[in-house]
Amino acid sequence: MASLSNLIESWRKILELVRRPDNDEYKLFLKVILLGFFLVGAIAFTINSITVLVLNIAR
C-alpha cells in the first residue's frame, strides 16, 4: 500500500502545479487541432482522388 500512497501523493503534487489554460491558449489549441484535421482530410482526399483516377484510367 505504500506505493499506492506514493502514487496518490505524486498525483496531488502534479494537480497543485497545473493551471487552467486561458482563452488565448484555448484558441491556439483549437487552431492547431483544426489545422491537423484539415491537413489529414486533404491528404486523404488527394490519395483517394489519385487512386480513383488511376483505377479509371486502367480500365
C-alpha positions as CSV (number, residue, x, y, z in Angstrom):
1,M,0.0,0.0,0.0
2,A,3.0,2.3,0.3
3,S,3.3,2.5,-3.5
4,L,-0.4,3.5,-3.7
5,S,0.0,6.3,-1.2
6,N,3.2,7.4,-3.1
7,L,1.2,7.4,-6.3
8,I,-1.6,9.5,-4.8
9,E,0.9,11.9,-3.3
10,S,2.6,12.4,-6.7
11,W,-0.8,13.0,-8.4
12,R,-1.7,15.6,-5.7
13,K,1.6,17.4,-6.3
14,I,1.0,17.4,-10.1
15,L,-2.5,18.7,-9.6
16,E,-1.2,21.5,-7.4
17,L,1.1,22.7,-10.3
18,V,-1.3,22.6,-13.2
19,R,-3.4,25.6,-14.1
20,R,-6.3,26.1,-16.4
21,P,-5.4,27.5,-19.8
22,D,-6.6,31.0,-20.7
23,N,-8.7,31.9,-23.7
24,D,-5.7,32.6,-25.9
25,E,-4.3,29.1,-25.2
26,Y,-7.7,27.6,-26.0
27,K,-7.9,29.4,-29.3
28,L,-4.4,28.3,-30.2
29,F,-5.2,24.7,-29.3
30,L,-8.4,24.9,-31.4
31,K,-6.5,26.3,-34.4
32,V,-3.8,23.6,-34.2
33,I,-6.3,20.8,-33.9
34,L,-8.5,22.1,-36.8
35,L,-5.4,22.6,-38.9
36,G,-4.4,19.0,-38.3
37,F,-7.9,17.8,-39.2
38,F,-7.9,19.7,-42.4
39,L,-4.4,18.5,-43.4
40,V,-5.3,14.9,-42.7
41,G,-8.5,15.3,-44.6
42,A,-6.8,17.0,-47.6
43,I,-4.2,14.2,-47.7
44,A,-6.8,11.5,-47.6
45,F,-8.9,13.3,-50.3
46,T,-5.8,13.6,-52.5
47,I,-4.9,10.0,-52.1
48,N,-8.4,8.9,-52.8
49,S,-8.7,11.1,-55.9
50,I,-5.4,9.8,-57.3
51,T,-6.4,6.1,-56.8
52,V,-9.8,6.7,-58.4
53,L,-8.2,8.4,-61.4
54,V,-5.6,5.6,-61.7
55,L,-8.2,2.9,-61.5
56,N,-10.5,4.6,-64.0
57,I,-7.6,5.1,-66.5
58,A,-6.5,1.5,-66.1
59,R,-9.9,0.3,-67.3
